[in-house]
């Protein structure tokens, strides 16, 4: 989470729009990608799906390495 000035592209989002900014050590000036989002329900489903995928991967890793501690 961060705080941005009103002039920042993040502050101008409307409705279900999405925005992401990429910065690197080589290119400190951010590349900003912005566009229409899928809406709250589709986004929530995607996040939930990602959480389930992570859960399966953690369980699989635990079966491969039963004595490993997290």
PDB file of N, CA, C and O in Angstrom:
ATOM      1  N   UNK A   1       0.844  -1.167   0.000  1.00  0.00           N
ATOM      2  CA  UNK A   1       0.000   0.000   0.000  1.00  0.00           C
ATOM      3  C   UNK A   1       0.892   1.233   0.000  1.00  0.00           C
ATOM      4  O   UNK A   1       1.962   1.271   0.606  1.00  0.00           O
ATOM      5  N   UNK A   2       0.411   2.204  -0.687  1.00  0.00           N
ATOM      6  CA  UNK A   2       1.159   3.439  -0.720  1.00  0.00           C
ATOM      7  C   UNK A   2       0.231   4.628  -0.850  1.00  0.00           C
ATOM      8  O   UNK A   2      -0.949   4.486  -1.168  1.00  0.00           O
ATOM      9  N   UNK A   3       0.778   5.794  -0.600  1.00  0.00           N
ATOM     10  CA  UNK A   3       0.022   7.036  -0.718  1.00  0.00           C
ATOM     11  C   UNK A   3       0.549   7.770  -1.944  1.00  0.00           C
ATOM     12  O   UNK A   3       1.758   7.906  -2.130  1.00  0.00           O
ATOM     13  N   UNK A   4      -0.375   8.240  -2.776  1.00  0.00           N
ATOM     14  CA  UNK A   4       0.010   8.895  -4.016  1.00  0.00           C
ATOM     15  C   UNK A   4      -0.661  10.261  -4.116  1.00  0.00           C
ATOM     16  O   UNK A   4      -1.771  10.463  -3.625  1.00  0.00           O
ATOM     17  N   UNK A   5       0.038  11.193  -4.764  1.00  0.00           N
ATOM     18  CA  UNK A   5      -0.534  12.511  -5.035  1.00  0.00           C
ATOM     19  C   UNK A   5      -1.712  12.369  -5.995  1.00  0.00           C
ATOM     20  O   UNK A   5      -1.821  11.380  -6.721  1.00  0.00           O
ATOM     21  N   UNK A   6      -2.583  13.358  -5.989  1.00  0.00           N
ATOM     22  CA  UNK A   6      -3.750  13.346  -6.876  1.00  0.00           C
ATOM     23  C   UNK A   6      -3.350  13.336  -8.347  1.00  0.00           C
ATOM     24  O   UNK A   6      -4.138  12.918  -9.196  1.00  0.00           O
ATOM     25  N   UNK A   7      -2.139  13.790  -8.661  1.00  0.00           N
ATOM     26  CA  UNK A   7      -1.679  13.815 -10.051  1.00  0.00           C
ATOM     27  C   UNK A   7      -1.133  12.466 -10.521  1.00  0.00           C
ATOM     28  O   UNK A   7      -0.887  12.288 -11.714  1.00  0.00           O
ATOM     29  N   UNK A   8      -0.939  11.520  -9.610  1.00  0.00           N
ATOM     30  CA  UNK A   8      -0.396  10.209  -9.964  1.00  0.00           C
ATOM     31  C   UNK A   8      -1.448   9.392 -10.712  1.00  0.00           C
ATOM     32  O   UNK A   8      -2.632   9.470 -10.381  1.00  0.00           O
ATOM     33  N   UNK A   9      -1.037   8.603 -11.722  1.00  0.00           N
ATOM     34  CA  UNK A   9      -2.005   7.781 -12.465  1.00  0.00           C
ATOM     35  C   UNK A   9      -2.843   6.859 -11.576  1.00  0.00           C
ATOM     36  O   UNK A   9      -3.996   6.583 -11.906  1.00  0.00           O
ATOM     37  N   UNK A  10      -2.299   6.382 -10.470  1.00  0.00           N
ATOM     38  CA  UNK A  10      -3.058   5.504  -9.577  1.00  0.00           C
ATOM     39  C   UNK A  10      -4.274   6.221  -8.990  1.00  0.00           C
ATOM     40  O   UNK A  10      -5.289   5.593  -8.691  1.00  0.00           O
ATOM     41  N   UNK A  11      -4.163   7.534  -8.829  1.00  0.00           N
ATOM     42  CA  UNK A  11      -5.252   8.303  -8.216  1.00  0.00           C
ATOM     43  C   UNK A  11      -6.401   8.562  -9.187  1.00  0.00           C
ATOM     44  O   UNK A  11      -7.474   8.995  -8.768  1.00  0.00           O
ATOM     45  N   UNK A  12      -6.193   8.302 -10.473  1.00  0.00           N
ATOM     46  CA  UNK A  12      -7.228   8.613 -11.465  1.00  0.00           C
ATOM     47  C   UNK A  12      -8.059   7.403 -11.876  1.00  0.00           C
ATOM     48  O   UNK A  12      -8.840   7.494 -12.823  1.00  0.00           O
ATOM     49  N   UNK A  13      -7.909   6.282 -11.193  1.00  0.00           N
ATOM     50  CA  UNK A  13      -8.683   5.091 -11.551  1.00  0.00           C
ATOM     51  C   UNK A  13     -10.169   5.322 -11.349  1.00  0.00           C
ATOM     52  O   UNK A  13     -10.585   6.011 -10.418  1.00  0.00           O
ATOM     53  N   UNK A  14     -10.951   4.743 -12.224  1.00  0.00           N
ATOM     54  CA  UNK A  14     -12.403   4.851 -12.141  1.00  0.00           C
ATOM     55  C   UNK A  14     -13.012   3.446 -12.181  1.00  0.00           C
ATOM     56  O   UNK A  14     -12.524   2.571 -12.896  1.00  0.00           O
ATOM     57  N   UNK A  15     -14.066   3.244 -11.417  1.00  0.00           N
ATOM     58  CA  UNK A  15     -14.812   1.990 -11.473  1.00  0.00           C
ATOM     59  C   UNK A  15     -13.954   0.761 -11.264  1.00  0.00           C
ATOM     60  O   UNK A  15     -13.248   0.644 -10.262  1.00  0.00           O
ATOM     61  N   UNK A  16     -14.019  -0.156 -12.220  1.00  0.00           N
ATOM     62  CA  UNK A  16     -13.294  -1.424 -12.082  1.00  0.00           C
ATOM     63  C   UNK A  16     -11.978  -1.432 -12.854  1.00  0.00           C
ATOM     64  O   UNK A  16     -11.424  -2.500 -13.117  1.00  0.00           O
ATOM     65  N   UNK A  17     -11.472  -0.254 -13.217  1.00  0.00           N
ATOM     66  CA  UNK A  17     -10.192  -0.195 -13.931  1.00  0.00           C
ATOM     67  C   UNK A  17      -9.072  -0.828 -13.115  1.00  0.00           C
ATOM     68  O   UNK A  17      -9.099  -0.827 -11.884  1.00  0.00           O
ATOM     69  N   UNK A  18      -8.096  -1.363 -13.824  1.00  0.00           N
ATOM     70  CA  UNK A  18      -6.884  -1.903 -13.214  1.00  0.00           C
ATOM     71  C   UNK A  18      -5.698  -1.071 -13.673  1.00  0.00           C
ATOM     72  O   UNK A  18      -5.715  -0.476 -14.751  1.00  0.00           O
ATOM     73  N   UNK A  19      -4.674  -1.042 -12.839  1.00  0.00           N
ATOM     74  CA  UNK A  19      -3.447  -0.335 -13.204  1.00  0.00           C
ATOM     75  C   UNK A  19      -2.280  -1.021 -12.508  1.00  0.00           C
ATOM     76  O   UNK A  19      -2.395  -1.477 -11.371  1.00  0.00           O
ATOM     77  N   UNK A  20      -1.161  -1.086 -13.210  1.00  0.00           N
ATOM     78  CA  UNK A  20       0.051  -1.635 -12.616  1.00  0.00           C
ATOM     79  C   UNK A  20       1.229  -0.826 -13.145  1.00  0.00           C
ATOM     80  O   UNK A  20       1.233  -0.395 -14.298  1.00  0.00           O
ATOM     81  N   UNK A  21       2.218  -0.629 -12.297  1.00  0.00           N
ATOM     82  CA  UNK A  21       3.416   0.113 -12.686  1.00  0.00           C
ATOM     83  C   UNK A  21       4.626  -0.788 -12.504  1.00  0.00           C
ATOM     84  O   UNK A  21       4.794  -1.406 -11.453  1.00  0.00           O
ATOM     85  N   UNK A  22       5.464  -0.860 -13.525  1.00  0.00           N
ATOM     86  CA  UNK A  22       6.694  -1.639 -13.480  1.00  0.00           C
ATOM     87  C   UNK A  22       7.876  -0.691 -13.406  1.00  0.00           C
ATOM     88  O   UNK A  22       7.996   0.221 -14.223  1.00  0.00           O
ATOM     89  N   UNK A  23       8.748  -0.902 -12.430  1.00  0.00           N
ATOM     90  CA  UNK A  23      10.004  -0.156 -12.353  1.00  0.00           C
ATOM     91  C   UNK A  23      11.125  -1.161 -12.149  1.00  0.00           C
ATOM     92  O   UNK A  23      10.925  -2.215 -11.545  1.00  0.00           O
ATOM     93  N   UNK A  24      12.288  -0.834 -12.649  1.00  0.00           N
ATOM     94  CA  UNK A  24      13.459  -1.694 -12.487  1.00  0.00           C
ATOM     95  C   UNK A  24      14.656  -0.825 -12.131  1.00  0.00           C
ATOM     96  O   UNK A  24      14.596   0.401 -12.219  1.00  0.00           O
ATOM     97  N   UNK A  25      15.732  -1.468 -11.731  1.00  0.00           N
ATOM     98  CA  UNK A  25      16.961  -0.724 -11.448  1.00  0.00           C
ATOM     99  C   UNK A  25      17.457  -0.033 -12.710  1.00  0.00           C
ATOM    100  O   UNK A  25      17.963   1.088 -12.656  1.00  0.00           O
ATOM    101  N   UNK A  26      17.310  -0.703 -13.837  1.00  0.00           N
ATOM    102  CA  UNK A  26      17.797  -0.149 -15.096  1.00  0.00           C
ATOM    103  C   UNK A  26      16.897   0.972 -15.617  1.00  0.00           C
ATOM    104  O   UNK A  26      17.380   1.946 -16.195  1.00  0.00           O
ATOM    105  N   UNK A  27      15.578   0.826 -15.407  1.00  0.00           N
ATOM    106  CA  UNK A  27      14.610   1.807 -15.898  1.00  0.00           C
ATOM    107  C   UNK A  27      13.751   2.299 -14.738  1.00  0.00           C
ATOM    108  O   UNK A  27      12.651   1.786 -14.531  1.00  0.00           O
ATOM    109  N   UNK A  28      14.232   3.286 -13.976  1.00  0.00           N
ATOM    110  CA  UNK A  28      13.500   3.753 -12.797  1.00  0.00           C
ATOM    111  C   UNK A  28      12.214   4.513 -13.130  1.00  0.00           C
ATOM    112  O   UNK A  28      11.340   4.639 -12.272  1.00  0.00           O
ATOM    113  N   UNK A  29      12.083   5.022 -14.359  1.00  0.00           N
ATOM    114  CA  UNK A  29      10.851   5.694 -14.758  1.00  0.00           C
ATOM    115  C   UNK A  29       9.809   4.604 -15.031  1.00  0.00           C
ATOM    116  O   UNK A  29      10.023   3.776 -15.916  1.00  0.00           O
ATOM    117  N   UNK A  30       8.688   4.577 -14.297  1.00  0.00           N
ATOM    118  CA  UNK A  30       7.783   3.432 -14.390  1.00  0.00           C
ATOM    119  C   UNK A  30       7.075   3.301 -15.737  1.00  0.00           C
ATOM    120  O   UNK A  30       6.714   4.289 -16.376  1.00  0.00           O
ATOM    121  N   UNK A  31       6.892   2.045 -16.143  1.00  0.00           N
ATOM    122  CA  UNK A  31       6.028   1.709 -17.265  1.00  0.00           C
ATOM    123  C   UNK A  31       4.661   1.432 -16.656  1.00  0.00           C
ATOM    124  O   UNK A  31       4.523   0.528 -15.832  1.00  0.00           O
ATOM    125  N   UNK A  32       3.657   2.193 -17.047  1.00  0.00           N
ATOM    126  CA  UNK A  32       2.324   2.062 -16.456  1.00  0.00           C
ATOM    127  C   UNK A  32       1.383   1.446 -17.482  1.00  0.00           C
ATOM    128  O   UNK A  32       1.255   1.934 -18.605  1.00  0.00           O
ATOM    129  N   UNK A  33       0.725   0.361 -17.070  1.00  0.00           N
ATOM    130  CA  UNK A  33      -0.263  -0.312 -17.905  1.00  0.00           C
ATOM    131  C   UNK A  33      -1.611  -0.149 -17.208  1.00  0.00           C
ATOM    132  O   UNK A  33      -1.759  -0.486 -16.033  1.00  0.00           O
ATOM    133  N   UNK A  34      -2.582   0.366 -17.940  1.00  0.00           N
ATOM    134  CA  UNK A  34      -3.893   0.637 -17.359  1.00  0.00           C
ATOM    135  C   UNK A  34      -4.974   0.196 -18.332  1.00  0.00           C
ATOM    136  O   UNK A  34      -4.827   0.347 -19.545  1.00  0.00           O
ATOM    137  N   UNK A  35      -6.059  -0.350 -17.798  1.00  0.00           N
ATOM    138  CA  UNK A  35      -7.165  -0.748 -18.658  1.00  0.00           C
ATOM    139  C   UNK A  35      -8.363  -1.202 -17.860  1.00  0.00           C
ATOM    140  O   UNK A  35      -8.362  -1.211 -16.629  1.00  0.00           O
ATOM    141  N   UNK A  36      -9.383  -1.576 -18.600  1.00  0.00           N
ATOM    142  CA  UNK A  36     -10.627  -2.014 -17.967  1.00  0.00           C
ATOM    143  C   UNK A  36     -10.404  -3.308 -17.193  1.00  0.00           C
ATOM    144  O   UNK A  36      -9.752  -4.232 -17.679  1.00  0.00           O
ATOM    145  N   UNK A  37     -10.945  -3.359 -16.003  1.00  0.00           N
ATOM    146  CA  UNK A  37     -10.854  -4.553 -15.179  1.00  0.00           C
ATOM    147  C   UNK A  37     -12.059  -5.451 -15.388  1.00  0.00           C
ATOM    148  O   UNK A  37     -12.997  -5.099 -16.103  1.00  0.00           O
ATOM    149  N   UNK A  38     -12.020  -6.604 -14.761  1.00  0.00           N
ATOM    150  CA  UNK A  38     -13.088  -7.586 -14.924  1.00  0.00           C
ATOM    151  C   UNK A  38     -14.243  -7.353 -13.965  1.00  0.00           C
ATOM    152  O   UNK A  38     -15.317  -7.924 -14.153  1.00  0.00           O
ATOM    153  N   UNK A  39     -14.054  -6.543 -12.957  1.00  0.00           N
ATOM    154  CA  UNK A  39     -15.087  -6.327 -11.952  1.00  0.00           C
ATOM    155  C   UNK A  39     -14.791  -7.106 -10.684  1.00  0.00           C
ATOM    156  O   UNK A  39     -13.929  -7.984 -10.665  1.00  0.00           O
ATOM    157  N   UNK A  40     -15.510  -6.777  -9.635  1.00  0.00           N
ATOM    158  CA  UNK A  40     -15.229  -7.336  -8.308  1.00  0.00           C
ATOM    159  C   UNK A  40     -15.403  -8.845  -8.247  1.00  0.00           C
ATOM    160  O   UNK A  40     -14.550  -9.532  -7.684  1.00  0.00           O
ATOM    161  N   UNK A  41     -16.478  -9.381  -8.806  1.00  0.00           N
ATOM    162  CA  UNK A  41     -16.748 -10.821  -8.693  1.00  0.00           C
ATOM    163  C   UNK A  41     -15.686 -11.647  -9.410  1.00  0.00           C
ATOM    164  O   UNK A  41     -15.192 -12.630  -8.859  1.00  0.00           O
ATOM    165  N   UNK A  42     -15.332 -11.262 -10.625  1.00  0.00           N
ATOM    166  CA  UNK A  42     -14.330 -12.013 -11.384  1.00  0.00           C
ATOM    167  C   UNK A  42     -12.964 -11.892 -10.727  1.00  0.00           C
ATOM    168  O   UNK A  42     -12.219 -12.870 -10.666  1.00  0.00           O
ATOM    169  N   UNK A  43     -12.627 -10.709 -10.235  1.00  0.00           N
ATOM    170  CA  UNK A  43     -11.355 -10.517  -9.548  1.00  0.00           C
ATOM    171  C   UNK A  43     -11.291 -11.356  -8.282  1.00  0.00           C
ATOM    172  O   UNK A  43     -10.273 -11.996  -8.020  1.00  0.00           O
ATOM    173  N   UNK A  44     -12.357 -11.364  -7.495  1.00  0.00           N
ATOM    174  CA  UNK A  44     -12.392 -12.174  -6.272  1.00  0.00           C
ATOM    175  C   UNK A  44     -12.236 -13.649  -6.596  1.00  0.00           C
ATOM    176  O   UNK A  44     -11.522 -14.359  -5.889  1.00  0.00           O
ATOM    177  N   UNK A  45     -12.889 -14.127  -7.651  1.00  0.00           N
ATOM    178  CA  UNK A  45     -12.751 -15.525  -8.049  1.00  0.00           C
ATOM    179  C   UNK A  45     -11.310 -15.826  -8.432  1.00  0.00           C
ATOM    180  O   UNK A  45     -10.782 -16.877  -8.070  1.00  0.00           O
ATOM    181  N   UNK A  46     -10.667 -14.918  -9.158  1.00  0.00           N
ATOM    182  CA  UNK A  46      -9.277 -15.120  -9.550  1.00  0.00           C
ATOM    183  C   UNK A  46      -8.342 -15.179  -8.357  1.00  0.00           C
ATOM    184  O   UNK A  46      -7.447 -16.023  -8.316  1.00  0.00           O
ATOM    185  N   UNK A  47      -8.533 -14.297  -7.387  1.00  0.00           N
ATOM    186  CA  UNK A  47      -7.706 -14.302  -6.173  1.00  0.00           C
ATOM    187  C   UNK A  47      -7.920 -15.599  -5.405  1.00  0.00           C
ATOM    188  O   UNK A  47      -6.955 -16.216  -4.952  1.00  0.00           O
ATOM    189  N   UNK A  48      -9.177 -16.020  -5.252  1.00  0.00           N
ATOM    190  CA  UNK A  48      -9.477 -17.263  -4.541  1.00  0.00           C
ATOM    191  C   UNK A  48      -8.849 -18.452  -5.261  1.00  0.00           C
ATOM    192  O   UNK A  48      -8.306 -19.348  -4.615  1.00  0.00           O
ATOM    193  N   UNK A  49      -8.917 -18.468  -6.575  1.00  0.00           N
ATOM    194  CA  UNK A  49      -8.305 -19.531  -7.365  1.00  0.00           C
ATOM    195  C   UNK A  49      -6.794 -19.568  -7.151  1.00  0.00           C
ATOM    196  O   UNK A  49      -6.214 -20.647  -7.023  1.00  0.00           O
ATOM    197  N   UNK A  50      -6.157 -18.407  -7.112  1.00  0.00           N
ATOM    198  CA  UNK A  50      -4.712 -18.344  -6.860  1.00  0.00           C
ATOM    199  C   UNK A  50      -4.367 -18.873  -5.474  1.00  0.00           C
ATOM    200  O   UNK A  50      -3.365 -19.569  -5.312  1.00  0.00           O
ATOM    201  N   UNK A  51      -5.179 -18.553  -4.476  1.00  0.00           N
ATOM    202  CA  UNK A  51      -4.939 -19.043  -3.112  1.00  0.00           C
ATOM    203  C   UNK A  51      -5.030 -20.562  -3.075  1.00  0.00           C
ATOM    204  O   UNK A  51      -4.206 -21.216  -2.436  1.00  0.00           O
ATOM    205  N   UNK A  52      -6.027 -21.131  -3.754  1.00  0.00           N
ATOM    206  CA  UNK A  52      -6.158 -22.593  -3.795  1.00  0.00           C
ATOM    207  C   UNK A  52      -4.966 -23.240  -4.496  1.00  0.00           C
ATOM    208  O   UNK A  52      -4.505 -24.306  -4.085  1.00  0.00           O
ATOM    209  N   UNK A  53      -4.467 -22.599  -5.550  1.00  0.00           N
ATOM    210  CA  UNK A  53      -3.301 -23.129  -6.260  1.00  0.00           C
ATOM    211  C   UNK A  53      -2.077 -23.135  -5.343  1.00  0.00           C
ATOM    212  O   UNK A  53      -1.326 -24.111  -5.325  1.00  0.00           O
ATOM    213  N   UNK A  54      -1.872 -22.070  -4.593  1.00  0.00           N
ATOM    214  CA  UNK A  54      -0.749 -21.999  -3.650  1.00  0.00           C
ATOM    215  C   UNK A  54      -0.883 -23.078  -2.590  1.00  0.00           C
ATOM    216  O   UNK A  54       0.105 -23.717  -2.231  1.00  0.00           O
ATOM    217  N   UNK A  55      -2.092 -23.290  -2.085  1.00  0.00           N
ATOM    218  CA  UNK A  55      -2.347 -24.331  -1.083  1.00  0.00           C
ATOM    219  C   UNK A  55      -1.951 -25.697  -1.631  1.00  0.00           C
ATOM    220  O   UNK A  55      -1.283 -26.468  -0.942  1.00  0.00           O
ATOM    221  N   UNK A  56      -2.353 -26.004  -2.860  1.00  0.00           N
ATOM    222  CA  UNK A  56      -2.002 -27.298  -3.465  1.00  0.00           C
ATOM    223  C   UNK A  56      -0.489 -27.432  -3.626  1.00  0.00           C
ATOM    224  O   UNK A  56       0.067 -28.503  -3.385  1.00  0.00           O
ATOM    225  N   UNK A  57       0.178 -26.353  -4.031  1.00  0.00           N
ATOM    226  CA  UNK A  57       1.628 -26.401  -4.207  1.00  0.00           C
ATOM    227  C   UNK A  57       2.342 -26.616  -2.880  1.00  0.00           C
ATOM    228  O   UNK A  57       3.321 -27.360  -2.821  1.00  0.00           O
ATOM    229  N   UNK A  58       1.870 -25.980  -1.816  1.00  0.00           N
ATOM    230  CA  UNK A  58       2.464 -26.159  -0.486  1.00  0.00           C
ATOM    231  C   UNK A  58       2.254 -27.594  -0.014  1.00  0.00           C
ATOM    232  O   UNK A  58       3.171 -28.208   0.531  1.00  0.00           O
ATOM    233  N   UNK A  59       1.059 -28.127  -0.218  1.00  0.00           N
ATOM    234  CA  UNK A  59       0.786 -29.513   0.185  1.00  0.00           C
ATOM    235  C   UNK A  59       1.651 -30.494  -0.595  1.00  0.00           C
ATOM    236  O   UNK A  59       2.155 -31.462  -0.025  1.00  0.00           O
ATOM    237  N   UNK A  60       1.830 -30.255  -1.890  1.00  0.00           N
ATOM    238  CA  UNK A  60       2.666 -31.119  -2.718  1.00  0.00           C
ATOM    239  C   UNK A  60       4.116 -31.072  -2.244  1.00  0.00           C
ATOM    240  O   UNK A  60       4.769 -32.109  -2.132  1.00  0.00           O
ATOM    241  N   UNK A  61       4.614 -29.879  -1.969  1.00  0.00           N
ATOM    242  CA  UNK A  61       5.991 -29.736  -1.482  1.00  0.00           C
ATOM    243  C   UNK A  61       6.162 -30.428  -0.140  1.00  0.00           C
ATOM    244  O   UNK A  61       7.212 -31.017   0.120  1.00  0.00           O
ATOM    245  N   UNK A  62       5.149 -30.369   0.717  1.00  0.00           N
ATOM    246  CA  UNK A  62       5.224 -31.032   2.025  1.00  0.00           C
ATOM    247  C   UNK A  62       5.280 -32.545   1.860  1.00  0.00           C
ATOM    248  O   UNK A  62       5.952 -33.226   2.635  1.00  0.00           O
ATOM    249  N   UNK A  63       4.581 -33.079   0.859  1.00  0.00           N
ATOM    250  CA  UNK A  63       4.649 -34.531   0.610  1.00  0.00           C
ATOM    251  C   UNK A  63       6.013 -34.929   0.069  1.00  0.00           C
ATOM    252  O   UNK A  63       6.510 -36.008   0.387  1.00  0.00           O
ATOM    253  N   UNK A  64       6.622 -34.079  -0.741  1.00  0.00           N
ATOM    254  CA  UNK A  64       7.944 -34.383  -1.296  1.00  0.00           C
ATOM    255  C   UNK A  64       9.030 -34.304  -0.234  1.00  0.00           C
ATOM    256  O   UNK A  64       9.990 -35.075  -0.265  1.00  0.00           O
ATOM    257  N   UNK A  65       8.885 -33.388   0.693  1.00  0.00           N
ATOM    258  CA  UNK A  65       9.884 -33.138   1.733  1.00  0.00           C
ATOM    259  C   UNK A  65       9.203 -33.137   3.100  1.00  0.00           C
ATOM    260  O   UNK A  65       9.035 -32.077   3.704  1.00  0.00           O
ATOM    261  N   UNK A  66       8.810 -34.312   3.594  1.00  0.00           N
ATOM    262  CA  UNK A  66       8.018 -34.359   4.834  1.00  0.00           C
ATOM    263  C   UNK A  66       8.750 -33.858   6.074  1.00  0.00           C
ATOM    264  O   UNK A  66       8.098 -33.478   7.047  1.00  0.00           O
ATOM    265  N   UNK A  67      10.067 -33.843   6.072  1.00  0.00           N
ATOM    266  CA  UNK A  67      10.813 -33.409   7.256  1.00  0.00           C
ATOM    267  C   UNK A  67      11.224 -31.942   7.197  1.00  0.00           C
ATOM    268  O   UNK A  67      11.855 -31.434   8.124  1.00  0.00           O
ATOM    269  N   UNK A  68      10.872 -31.268   6.123  1.00  0.00           N
ATOM    270  CA  UNK A  68      11.219 -29.844   5.994  1.00  0.00           C
ATOM    271  C   UNK A  68      10.281 -29.012   6.860  1.00  0.00           C
ATOM    272  O   UNK A  68       9.104 -29.340   7.011  1.00  0.00           O
ATOM    273  N   UNK A  69      10.805 -27.951   7.417  1.00  0.00           N
ATOM    274  CA  UNK A  69      10.001 -27.050   8.247  1.00  0.00           C
ATOM    275  C   UNK A  69       9.841 -25.736   7.514  1.00  0.00           C
ATOM    276  O   UNK A  69      10.766 -25.288   6.836  1.00  0.00           O
ATOM    277  N   UNK A  70       8.691 -25.116   7.637  1.00  0.00           N
ATOM    278  CA  UNK A  70       8.455 -23.834   6.967  1.00  0.00           C
ATOM    279  C   UNK A  70       8.777 -22.685   7.878  1.00  0.00           C
ATOM    280  O   UNK A  70       8.638 -21.527   7.485  1.00  0.00           O
TER     281      UNK A  70
END
